[in-house]
Amino acid sequence: MTDQRMEKIIGILLRTGVMLAAAVVFAGGVGYLIRQGHEKAAYATFHAEPQILRTLPGIASGAAHLSWHAVIQLGLLILIATPIARVAFALVAFALERDRVYVVVTSIVLAVLLYGLFAPHS
């Protein structure tokens, strides 16, 4: 795999991820406005996301049942996953090129990203 081909694939991956995320968030937003757009917003109190929308299985299940909050959350997860997929692709590409230095550096970057995403936070 040449550097130009790798850059081209990474560009396509990033554009596709962002466009897919935007489309999913847009669809969720439209669905939400159609279903609940008439409700008056209560800005006096803070309402956090329900517990079910804080986990990947909960978001996937909610989106499958067309819960518009879950569809919006799914779009945001796709947006977050896009640069992580880019780093994972780069890791595979560097491994195919047998470039050990970049494989090590990219592995460290991917590990830090995944730790930041999946580590328990208080």
N, CA, C and O atoms as a GROMACS GRO file, in nm:
protein
  488
    1MET      N    1   0.084  -0.118   0.000
    1MET     CA    2   0.000   0.000   0.000
    1MET      C    3   0.088   0.124   0.000
    1MET      O    4   0.178   0.138   0.084
    2THR      N    5   0.064   0.212  -0.094
    2THR     CA    6   0.142   0.335  -0.102
    2THR      C    7   0.085   0.440  -0.007
    2THR      O    8  -0.028   0.430   0.039
    3ASP      N    9   0.168   0.540   0.022
    3ASP     CA   10   0.124   0.647   0.111
    3ASP      C   11   0.006   0.724   0.052
    3ASP      O   12  -0.087   0.762   0.124
    4GLN      N   13   0.010   0.746  -0.079
    4GLN     CA   14  -0.101   0.818  -0.144
    4GLN      C   15  -0.231   0.741  -0.132
    4GLN      O   16  -0.336   0.799  -0.104
    5ARG      N   17  -0.225   0.611  -0.154
    5ARG     CA   18  -0.346   0.529  -0.144
    5ARG      C   19  -0.398   0.528  -0.001
    5ARG      O   20  -0.519   0.534   0.022
    6MET      N   21  -0.308   0.518   0.096
    6MET     CA   22  -0.348   0.520   0.236
    6MET      C   23  -0.416   0.652   0.271
    6MET      O   24  -0.519   0.654   0.338
    7GLU      N   25  -0.358   0.763   0.227
    7GLU     CA   26  -0.418   0.894   0.253
    7GLU      C   27  -0.555   0.907   0.188
    7GLU      O   28  -0.646   0.965   0.247
    8LYS      N   29  -0.569   0.854   0.069
    8LYS     CA   30  -0.697   0.860  -0.001
    8LYS      C   31  -0.804   0.780   0.074
    8LYS      O   32  -0.917   0.826   0.090
    9ILE      N   33  -0.768   0.660   0.119
    9ILE     CA   34  -0.863   0.577   0.194
    9ILE      C   35  -0.899   0.642   0.326
    9ILE      O   36  -1.015   0.640   0.367
   10ILE      N   37  -0.800   0.699   0.394
   10ILE     CA   38  -0.828   0.767   0.521
   10ILE      C   39  -0.920   0.886   0.499
   10ILE      O   40  -1.011   0.909   0.579
   11GLY      N   41  -0.898   0.961   0.393
   11GLY     CA   42  -0.988   1.074   0.361
   11GLY      C   43  -1.130   1.027   0.337
   11GLY      O   44  -1.225   1.088   0.386
   12ILE      N   45  -1.145   0.919   0.263
   12ILE     CA   46  -1.279   0.864   0.237
   12ILE      C   47  -1.342   0.816   0.368
   12ILE      O   48  -1.460   0.840   0.392
   13LEU      N   49  -1.263   0.749   0.452
   13LEU     CA   50  -1.312   0.701   0.581
   13LEU      C   51  -1.362   0.816   0.668
   13LEU      O   52  -1.470   0.807   0.726
   14LEU      N   53  -1.284   0.922   0.677
   14LEU     CA   54  -1.323   1.036   0.760
   14LEU      C   55  -1.446   1.107   0.705
   14LEU      O   56  -1.537   1.141   0.780
   15ARG      N   57  -1.449   1.130   0.574
   15ARG     CA   58  -1.566   1.196   0.514
   15ARG      C   59  -1.692   1.111   0.533
   15ARG      O   60  -1.797   1.163   0.569
   16THR      N   61  -1.680   0.982   0.509
   16THR     CA   62  -1.795   0.893   0.524
   16THR      C   63  -1.846   0.890   0.667
   16THR      O   64  -1.966   0.895   0.691
   17GLY      N   65  -1.753   0.882   0.763
   17GLY     CA   66  -1.793   0.879   0.903
   17GLY      C   67  -1.864   1.005   0.945
   17GLY      O   68  -1.966   1.000   1.014
   18VAL      N   69  -1.812   1.120   0.904
   18VAL     CA   70  -1.873   1.247   0.943
   18VAL      C   71  -2.009   1.264   0.874
   18VAL      O   72  -2.105   1.309   0.936
   19MET      N   73  -2.017   1.228   0.747
   19MET     CA   74  -2.145   1.240   0.676
   19MET      C   75  -2.250   1.146   0.734
   19MET      O   76  -2.366   1.184   0.749
   20LEU      N   77  -2.210   1.023   0.766
   20LEU     CA   78  -2.303   0.928   0.827
   20LEU      C   79  -2.350   0.978   0.963
   20LEU      O   80  -2.469   0.972   0.994
   21ALA      N   81  -2.257   1.028   1.044
   21ALA     CA   82  -2.293   1.081   1.175
   21ALA      C   83  -2.389   1.199   1.161
   21ALA      O   84  -2.488   1.208   1.234
   22ALA      N   85  -2.361   1.289   1.067
   22ALA     CA   86  -2.448   1.405   1.046
   22ALA      C   87  -2.587   1.360   1.002
   22ALA      O   88  -2.687   1.415   1.048
   23ALA      N   89  -2.595   1.262   0.913
   23ALA     CA   90  -2.724   1.214   0.865
   23ALA      C   91  -2.804   1.150   0.978
   23ALA      O   92  -2.926   1.171   0.988
   24VAL      N   93  -2.737   1.072   1.063
   24VAL     CA   94  -2.807   1.006   1.174
   24VAL      C   95  -2.855   1.109   1.276
   24VAL      O   96  -2.969   1.101   1.323
   25VAL      N   97  -2.770   1.205   1.311
   25VAL     CA   98  -2.810   1.310   1.406
   25VAL      C   99  -2.923   1.394   1.347
   25VAL      O  100  -3.018   1.429   1.418
   26PHE      N  101  -2.914   1.426   1.219
   26PHE     CA  102  -3.020   1.504   1.154
   26PHE      C  103  -3.152   1.428   1.156
   26PHE      O  104  -3.256   1.486   1.189
   27ALA      N  105  -3.149   1.300   1.121
   27ALA     CA  106  -3.272   1.219   1.123
   27ALA      C  107  -3.329   1.212   1.264
   27ALA      O  108  -3.450   1.224   1.283
   28GLY      N  109  -3.242   1.192   1.363
   28GLY     CA  110  -3.289   1.190   1.502
   28GLY      C  111  -3.347   1.323   1.545
   28GLY      O  112  -3.448   1.328   1.615
   29GLY      N  113  -3.283   1.432   1.504
   29GLY     CA  114  -3.333   1.565   1.539
   29GLY      C  115  -3.467   1.594   1.476
   29GLY      O  116  -3.556   1.650   1.541
   30VAL      N  117  -3.483   1.558   1.349
   30VAL     CA  118  -3.612   1.578   1.282
   30VAL      C  119  -3.720   1.494   1.350
   30VAL      O  120  -3.830   1.543   1.376
   31GLY      N  121  -3.688   1.368   1.378
   31GLY     CA  122  -3.785   1.282   1.446
   31GLY      C  123  -3.822   1.336   1.583
   31GLY      O  124  -3.939   1.332   1.622
   32TYR      N  125  -3.723   1.385   1.654
   32TYR     CA  126  -3.748   1.442   1.786
   32TYR      C  127  -3.838   1.565   1.776
   32TYR      O  128  -3.934   1.579   1.853
   33LEU      N  129  -3.809   1.654   1.681
   33LEU     CA  130  -3.890   1.775   1.667
   33LEU      C  131  -4.033   1.743   1.625
   33LEU      O  132  -4.127   1.807   1.671
   34ILE      N  133  -4.048   1.645   1.539
   34ILE     CA  134  -4.183   1.606   1.497
   34ILE      C  135  -4.262   1.550   1.615
   34ILE      O  136  -4.379   1.580   1.633
   35ARG      N  137  -4.194   1.468   1.694
   35ARG     CA  138  -4.264   1.401   1.804
   35ARG      C  139  -4.278   1.489   1.928
   35ARG      O  140  -4.383   1.490   1.992
   36GLN      N  141  -4.173   1.565   1.962
   36GLN     CA  142  -4.175   1.639   2.088
   36GLN      C  143  -4.142   1.787   2.072
   36GLN      O  144  -4.113   1.854   2.172
   37GLY      N  145  -4.146   1.839   1.953
   37GLY     CA  146  -4.109   1.978   1.930
   37GLY      C  147  -4.206   2.078   1.989
   37GLY      O  148  -4.170   2.194   2.010
   38HIS      N  149  -4.326   2.035   2.015
   38HIS     CA  150  -4.426   2.128   2.069
   38HIS      C  151  -4.414   2.148   2.220
   38HIS      O  152  -4.475   2.240   2.275
   39GLU      N  153  -4.336   2.062   2.288
   39GLU     CA  154  -4.322   2.073   2.432
   39GLU      C  155  -4.239   2.195   2.470
   39GLU      O  156  -4.144   2.230   2.401
   40LYS      N  157  -4.277   2.257   2.578
   40LYS     CA  158  -4.205   2.375   2.625
   40LYS      C  159  -4.080   2.331   2.701
   40LYS      O  160  -4.085   2.240   2.784
   41ALA      N  161  -3.968   2.395   2.672
   41ALA     CA  162  -3.842   2.360   2.738
   41ALA      C  163  -3.841   2.415   2.880
   41ALA      O  164  -3.883   2.527   2.906
   42ALA      N  165  -3.791   2.331   2.973
   42ALA     CA  166  -3.778   2.372   3.113
   42ALA      C  167  -3.630   2.393   3.142
   42ALA      O  168  -3.557   2.298   3.170
   43TYR      N  169  -3.587   2.517   3.136
   43TYR     CA  170  -3.446   2.547   3.156
   43TYR      C  171  -3.410   2.567   3.303
   43TYR      O  172  -3.292   2.581   3.335
   44ALA      N  173  -3.507   2.570   3.391
   44ALA     CA  174  -3.481   2.595   3.532
   44ALA      C  175  -3.414   2.476   3.600
   44ALA      O  176  -3.342   2.492   3.698
   45THR      N  177  -3.437   2.356   3.548
   45THR     CA  178  -3.377   2.237   3.608
   45THR      C  179  -3.297   2.161   3.503
   45THR      O  180  -3.330   2.160   3.384
   46PHE      N  181  -3.190   2.097   3.550
   46PHE     CA  182  -3.106   2.018   3.461
   46PHE      C  183  -3.155   1.874   3.461
   46PHE      O  184  -3.176   1.814   3.567
   47HIS      N  185  -3.174   1.818   3.342
   47HIS     CA  186  -3.215   1.678   3.329
   47HIS      C  187  -3.106   1.605   3.251
   47HIS      O  188  -3.088   1.628   3.132
   48ALA      N  189  -3.034   1.519   3.319
   48ALA     CA  190  -2.929   1.441   3.253
   48ALA      C  191  -2.993   1.336   3.164
   48ALA      O  192  -3.112   1.307   3.175
   49GLU      N  193  -2.911   1.278   3.077
   49GLU     CA  194  -2.959   1.170   2.991
   49GLU      C  195  -3.002   1.053   3.079
   49GLU      O  196  -2.939   1.027   3.182
   50PRO      N  197  -3.107   0.984   3.040
   50PRO     CA  198  -3.146   0.864   3.117
   50PRO      C  199  -3.032   0.762   3.117
   50PRO      O  200  -2.949   0.760   3.026
   51GLN      N  201  -3.030   0.679   3.219
   51GLN     CA  202  -2.923   0.580   3.235
   51GLN      C  203  -2.910   0.490   3.113
   51GLN      O  204  -2.799   0.451   3.077
   52ILE      N  205  -3.020   0.456   3.050
   52ILE     CA  206  -3.017   0.365   2.935
   52ILE      C  207  -2.941   0.426   2.816
   52ILE      O  208  -2.886   0.353   2.734
   53LEU      N  209  -2.939   0.559   2.807
   53LEU     CA  210  -2.869   0.625   2.698
   53LEU      C  211  -2.722   0.654   2.730
   53LEU      O  212  -2.657   0.729   2.659
   54ARG      N  213  -2.672   0.593   2.837
   54ARG     CA  214  -2.531   0.610   2.873
   54ARG      C  215  -2.449   0.486   2.843
   54ARG      O  216  -2.329   0.482   2.872
   55THR      N  217  -2.512   0.385   2.785
   55THR     CA  218  -2.440   0.262   2.750
   55THR      C  219  -2.461   0.232   2.603
   55THR      O  220  -2.563   0.269   2.544
   56LEU      N  221  -2.364   0.166   2.544
   56LEU     CA  222  -2.373   0.130   2.404
   56LEU      C  223  -2.492   0.038   2.374
   56LEU      O  224  -2.565   0.063   2.278
   57PRO      N  225  -2.515  -0.069   2.454
   57PRO     CA  226  -2.633  -0.152   2.427
   57PRO      C  227  -2.764  -0.076   2.442
   57PRO      O  228  -2.859  -0.100   2.367
   58GLY      N  229  -2.771   0.014   2.539
   58GLY     CA  230  -2.892   0.093   2.558
   58GLY      C  231  -2.920   0.185   2.441
   58GLY      O  232  -3.034   0.200   2.397
   59ILE      N  233  -2.815   0.247   2.390
   59ILE     CA  234  -2.830   0.336   2.275
   59ILE      C  235  -2.870   0.257   2.152
   59ILE      O  236  -2.959   0.299   2.077
   60ALA      N  237  -2.806   0.142   2.130
   60ALA     CA  238  -2.839   0.059   2.014
   60ALA      C  239  -2.982   0.009   2.021
   60ALA      O  240  -3.054   0.010   1.920
   61SER      N  241  -3.025  -0.034   2.138
   61SER     CA  242  -3.162  -0.083   2.155
   61SER      C  243  -3.262   0.030   2.134
   61SER      O  244  -3.364   0.013   2.067
   62GLY      N  245  -3.233   0.145   2.193
   62GLY     CA  246  -3.323   0.259   2.176
   62GLY      C  247  -3.333   0.305   2.032
   62GLY      O  248  -3.441   0.338   1.984
   63ALA      N  249  -3.220   0.308   1.962
   63ALA     CA  250  -3.220   0.349   1.822
   63ALA      C  251  -3.296   0.248   1.736
   63ALA      O  252  -3.365   0.287   1.641
   64ALA      N  253  -3.284   0.120   1.769
   64ALA     CA  254  -3.358   0.017   1.694
   64ALA      C  255  -3.508   0.033   1.712
   64ALA      O  256  -3.586  -0.002   1.623
   65HIS      N  257  -3.549   0.087   1.827
   65HIS     CA  258  -3.691   0.110   1.853
   65HIS      C  259  -3.732   0.254   1.819
   65HIS      O  260  -3.840   0.299   1.858
   66LEU      N  261  -3.647   0.325   1.747
   66LEU     CA  262  -3.670   0.463   1.703
   66LEU      C  263  -3.701   0.559   1.817
   66LEU      O  264  -3.789   0.644   1.807
   67SER      N  265  -3.626   0.544   1.926
   67SER     CA  266  -3.626   0.646   2.030
   67SER      C  267  -3.536   0.757   1.977
   67SER      O  268  -3.416   0.734   1.957
   68TRP      N  269  -3.591   0.875   1.953
   68TRP     CA  270  -3.517   0.979   1.884
   68TRP      C  271  -3.397   1.028   1.964
   68TRP      O  272  -3.295   1.066   1.906
   69HIS      N  273  -3.407   1.026   2.097
   69HIS     CA  274  -3.290   1.061   2.178
   69HIS      C  275  -3.178   0.961   2.152
   69HIS      O  276  -3.062   1.000   2.140
   70ALA      N  277  -3.213   0.833   2.143
   70ALA     CA  278  -3.113   0.729   2.118
   70ALA      C  279  -3.054   0.741   1.978
   70ALA      O  280  -2.935   0.715   1.959
   71VAL      N  281  -3.135   0.780   1.881
   71VAL     CA  282  -3.084   0.797   1.744
   71VAL      C  283  -2.982   0.911   1.740
   71VAL      O  284  -2.879   0.900   1.675
   72ILE      N  285  -3.011   1.020   1.810
   72ILE     CA  286  -2.917   1.131   1.817
   72ILE      C  287  -2.788   1.087   1.886
   72ILE      O  288  -2.678   1.118   1.840
   73GLN      N  289  -2.801   1.013   1.997
   73GLN     CA  290  -2.684   0.962   2.067
   73GLN      C  291  -2.602   0.870   1.977
   73GLN      O  292  -2.479   0.874   1.979
   74LEU      N  293  -2.670   0.787   1.898
   74LEU     CA  294  -2.600   0.697   1.806
   74LEU      C  295  -2.519   0.777   1.704
   74LEU      O  296  -2.405   0.742   1.673
   75GLY      N  297  -2.577   0.883   1.652
   75GLY     CA  298  -2.505   0.969   1.559
   75GLY      C  299  -2.380   1.030   1.622
   75GLY      O  300  -2.276   1.040   1.557
   76LEU      N  301  -2.391   1.069   1.748
   76LEU     CA  302  -2.275   1.125   1.818
   76LEU      C  303  -2.168   1.018   1.842
   76LEU      O  304  -2.049   1.046   1.835
   77LEU      N  305  -2.213   0.896   1.870
   77LEU     CA  306  -2.117   0.786   1.885
   77LEU      C  307  -2.044   0.757   1.754
   77LEU      O  308  -1.924   0.728   1.755
   78ILE      N  309  -2.116   0.764   1.643
   78ILE     CA  310  -2.053   0.744   1.512
   78ILE      C  311  -1.949   0.853   1.489
   78ILE      O  312  -1.841   0.826   1.437
   79LEU      N  313  -1.982   0.975   1.528
   79LEU     CA  314  -1.887   1.086   1.512
   79LEU      C  315  -1.762   1.063   1.598
   79LEU      O  316  -1.651   1.089   1.553
   80ILE      N  317  -1.780   1.015   1.720
   80ILE     CA  318  -1.666   0.986   1.807
   80ILE      C  319  -1.584   0.869   1.752
   80ILE      O  320  -1.461   0.869   1.762
   81ALA      N  321  -1.651   0.770   1.696
   81ALA     CA  322  -1.583   0.650   1.645
   81ALA      C  323  -1.504   0.677   1.517
   81ALA      O  324  -1.412   0.601   1.485
   82THR      N  325  -1.537   0.781   1.445
   82THR     CA  326  -1.472   0.807   1.317
   82THR      C  327  -1.321   0.827   1.329
   82THR      O  328  -1.247   0.760   1.257
   83PRO      N  329  -1.270   0.915   1.415
   83PRO     CA  330  -1.124   0.928   1.424
   83PRO      C  331  -1.059   0.804   1.485
   83PRO      O  332  -0.943   0.774   1.456
   84ILE      N  333  -1.131   0.732   1.570
   84ILE     CA  334  -1.076   0.608   1.626
   84ILE      C  335  -1.061   0.504   1.514
   84ILE      O  336  -0.961   0.432   1.510
   85ALA      N  337  -1.160   0.497   1.424
   85ALA     CA  338  -1.149   0.407   1.309
   85ALA      C  339  -1.034   0.449   1.219
   85ALA      O  340  -0.968   0.363   1.160
   86ARG      N  341  -1.008   0.575   1.207
   86ARG     CA  342  -0.896   0.625   1.126
   86ARG      C  343  -0.764   0.576   1.183
   86ARG      O  344  -0.676   0.533   1.109
   87VAL      N  345  -0.749   0.584   1.315
   87VAL     CA  346  -0.625   0.539   1.379
   87VAL      C  347  -0.612   0.387   1.365
   87VAL      O  348  -0.502   0.337   1.339
   88ALA      N  349  -0.722   0.314   1.381
   88ALA     CA  350  -0.718   0.168   1.365
   88ALA      C  351  -0.679   0.130   1.222
   88ALA      O  352  -0.602   0.037   1.201
   89PHE      N  353  -0.733   0.202   1.124
   89PHE     CA  354  -0.696   0.175   0.985
   89PHE      C  355  -0.549   0.204   0.961
   89PHE      O  356  -0.480   0.128   0.892
   90ALA      N  357  -0.500   0.314   1.016
   90ALA     CA  358  -0.359   0.349   1.000
   90ALA      C  359  -0.271   0.241   1.062
   90ALA      O  360  -0.165   0.208   1.007
   91LEU      N  361  -0.313   0.186   1.175
   91LEU     CA  362  -0.237   0.079   1.238
   91LEU      C  363  -0.226  -0.042   1.145
   91LEU      O  364  -0.117  -0.099   1.129
   92VAL      N  365  -0.337  -0.081   1.084
   92VAL     CA  366  -0.336  -0.194   0.990
   92VAL      C  367  -0.248  -0.162   0.869
   92VAL      O  368  -0.170  -0.245   0.824
   93ALA      N  369  -0.262  -0.042   0.817
   93ALA     CA  370  -0.183  -0.003   0.699
   93ALA      C  371  -0.034  -0.003   0.730
   93ALA      O  372   0.046  -0.050   0.649
   94PHE      N  373   0.005   0.048   0.847
   94PHE     CA  374   0.147   0.048   0.883
   94PHE      C  375   0.197  -0.094   0.906
   94PHE      O  376   0.312  -0.126   0.876
   95ALA      N  377   0.111  -0.179   0.960
   95ALA     CA  378   0.151  -0.319   0.979
   95ALA      C  379   0.172  -0.388   0.844
   95ALA      O  380   0.266  -0.467   0.828
   96LEU      N  381   0.086  -0.358   0.747
   96LEU     CA  382   0.103  -0.416   0.614
   96LEU      C  383   0.231  -0.366   0.547
   96LEU      O  384   0.295  -0.439   0.470
   97GLU      N  385   0.268  -0.242   0.576
   97GLU     CA  386   0.392  -0.186   0.522
   97GLU      C  387   0.514  -0.233   0.601
   97GLU      O  388   0.628  -0.208   0.561
   98ARG      N  389   0.490  -0.302   0.712
   98ARG     CA  390   0.597  -0.352   0.801
   98ARG      C  391   0.681  -0.237   0.857
   98ARG      O  392   0.803  -0.248   0.871
   99ASP      N  393   0.614  -0.128   0.888
   99ASP     CA  394   0.681  -0.011   0.947
   99ASP      C  395   0.664  -0.020   1.098
   99ASP      O  396   0.564   0.028   1.153
  100ARG      N  397   0.760  -0.080   1.165
  100ARG     CA  398   0.747  -0.111   1.307
  100ARG      C  399   0.736   0.012   1.396
  100ARG      O  400   0.661   0.012   1.493
  101VAL      N  401   0.810   0.115   1.363
  101VAL     CA  402   0.806   0.237   1.446
  101VAL      C  403   0.665   0.296   1.446
  101VAL      O  404   0.610   0.327   1.552
  102TYR      N  405   0.607   0.310   1.328
  102TYR     CA  406   0.473   0.367   1.320
  102TYR      C  407   0.368   0.272   1.378
  102TYR      O  408   0.267   0.319   1.431
  103VAL      N  409   0.389   0.143   1.370
  103VAL     CA  410   0.296   0.047   1.432
  103VAL      C  411   0.296   0.067   1.583
  103VAL      O  412   0.190   0.068   1.645
  104VAL      N  413   0.414   0.083   1.641
  104VAL     CA  414   0.422   0.102   1.787
  104VAL      C  415   0.358   0.234   1.827
  104VAL      O  416   0.278   0.238   1.921
  105VAL      N  417   0.392   0.341   1.758
  105VAL     CA  418   0.336   0.473   1.792
  105VAL      C  419   0.184   0.473   1.774
  105VAL      O  420   0.111   0.523   1.860
  106THR      N  421   0.136   0.418   1.663
  106THR     CA  422  -0.008   0.415   1.637
  106THR      C  423  -0.079   0.326   1.737
  106THR      O  424  -0.192   0.356   1.777
  107SER      N  425  -0.016   0.218   1.778
  107SER     CA  426  -0.076   0.130   1.881
  107SER      C  427  -0.092   0.205   2.013
  107SER      O  428  -0.194   0.191   2.081
  108ILE      N  429   0.007   0.283   2.048
  108ILE     CA  430  -0.002   0.362   2.172
  108ILE      C  431  -0.115   0.464   2.161
  108ILE      O  432  -0.192   0.481   2.255
  109VAL      N  433  -0.124   0.532   2.048
  109VAL     CA  434  -0.230   0.632   2.029
  109VAL      C  435  -0.368   0.565   2.036
  109VAL      O  436  -0.459   0.616   2.101
  110LEU      N  437  -0.382   0.450   1.971
  110LEU     CA  438  -0.509   0.378   1.974
  110LEU      C  439  -0.542   0.332   2.115
  110LEU      O  440  -0.658   0.340   2.157
  111ALA      N  441  -0.444   0.284   2.188
  111ALA     CA  442  -0.467   0.240   2.326
  111ALA      C  443  -0.513   0.357   2.414
  111ALA      O  444  -0.604   0.341   2.496
  112VAL      N  445  -0.452   0.472   2.397
  112VAL     CA  446  -0.491   0.590   2.476
  112VAL      C  447  -0.634   0.632   2.440
  112VAL      O  448  -0.713   0.664   2.529
  113LEU      N  449  -0.666   0.633   2.312
  113LEU     CA  450  -0.802   0.669   2.271
  113LEU      C  451  -0.905   0.572   2.329
  113LEU      O  452  -1.007   0.615   2.382
  114LEU      N  453  -0.878   0.443   2.318
  114LEU     CA  454  -0.972   0.343   2.369
  114LEU      C  455  -0.982   0.348   2.522
  114LEU      O  456  -1.090   0.330   2.577
  115TYR      N  457  -0.871   0.372   2.589
  115TYR     CA  458  -0.875   0.386   2.734
  115TYR      C  459  -0.961   0.507   2.773
  115TYR      O  460  -1.044   0.497   2.864
  116GLY      N  461  -0.942   0.617   2.706
  116GLY     CA  462  -1.021   0.736   2.735
  116GLY      C  463  -1.170   0.717   2.709
  116GLY      O  464  -1.254   0.777   2.775
  117LEU      N  465  -1.200   0.632   2.612
  117LEU     CA  466  -1.340   0.608   2.577
  117LEU      C  467  -1.406   0.508   2.672
  117LEU      O  468  -1.521   0.527   2.712
  118PHE      N  469  -1.335   0.402   2.707
  118PHE     CA  470  -1.398   0.292   2.782
  118PHE      C  471  -1.363   0.286   2.929
  118PHE      O  472  -1.428   0.212   3.003
  119ALA      N  473  -1.264   0.360   2.975
  119ALA     CA  474  -1.228   0.355   3.117
  119ALA      C  475  -1.339   0.414   3.201
  119ALA      O  476  -1.402   0.512   3.161
  120PRO      N  477  -1.363   0.354   3.318
  120PRO     CA  478  -1.468   0.409   3.404
  120PRO      C  479  -1.429   0.547   3.456
  120PRO      O  480  -1.316   0.568   3.500
  121HIS      N  481  -1.522   0.639   3.449
  121HIS     CA  482  -1.499   0.776   3.496
  121HIS      C  483  -1.591   0.801   3.614
  121HIS      O  484  -1.704   0.753   3.617
  122SER      N  485  -1.542   0.876   3.710
  122SER     CA  486  -1.626   0.905   3.825
  122SER      C  487  -1.697   1.038   3.811
  122SER      O  488  -1.772   1.077   3.900
   0.00000   0.00000   0.00000
